[in-house]
Amino acid sequence: MKLETLEYIEVWYNRKRRYSTLNYPTNEEFNNQSDQIFLTNLEQLHDFEYRIIFGLE
């Protein structure tokens, strides 16, 4: 029981609590946001390259 309690505190509770106190995103939330921003920028770059290649710009 002690091990489960310690695991809960270290793995789940502290991960949320540390960042929520400062109103910061957790590492997982930050990484998800970063991935989404990267994909959005990649799509925009692809669209731009497509317009340049086919003379649409």
Secondary structure, DSSP 8 states (H G I E B T S, - for coil): -HHHHHHIIIIIIHHHHHHHHTT---HHHHHHHHHHHHHHHHHHHHHHHHHHHTT--
